[in-house]
């Protein structure tokens, strides 16, 4: 409970600066790759974004869905999502306030690495996905340039109180990720995000940034290379009711 309260407070503070510079460069590249993937699977069905933050991605996906809902632990983050007129609720990923089989597609980006009861969260996301539906779930990869840099770098301030070392963060190996899959869920594939980018700041350099974006798009689905992504998106399908 103390960890949950700390995480909520951390993200409430982070919400004030979270969107700074996210509309261009490195962060825009990440969001574009994630949105493009979701649009392959969501069709015009119902979608849940688990850990929607300020609603940047949910806002881009909503027009392509019959209904789209976001959930997040942080009231501060959700205040920004609500200002975008998005449908959002406050809650925990390991105790989702939705009925069984409620959504055609469940997605989560930049969030699950910060959820300690990950097995329970995975069970909950599978529970609310309809049989035959998809889950696109992103994790932080130990075996990546980003993973190495994260272990070596100094803490980064996110506000007046916290830095990025103050929130629980877990890096997973590809093999470990398979152990998180609940019964009745199968792995269809993996997309690697941030495979070749050594440091995010390079995306601010016009020619270098353009080259990196092109390389990242090619590497994201390339056999072998995709497994080196700093972020690994598991493409999952629920097979059982």
Buried (B, 14 or more C-beta within 10 A) or exposed (E): EEEBEBBBBBBBBBBEEBBEEBEEBBBBBBBBBBBEBBEEBBBEBBBBBBBBBBBBBBBBBBEBBEBBBBBBBBEBBBBBBBEBEBBBBEBBBBEBEBEEBBBBBBBBBBBBBBBEBBBBBBBBBBBBBBEEBBBBBBBBBBBBBBBEBBEEEEEEEBBEEBEBEBBEEBBBBBEEBEEBBBEBBEEEEBBBBBBBBEEBEBBEEEEEBEBBBEBBBEBBBEEEBBBBBBBBBBBBBBEEE
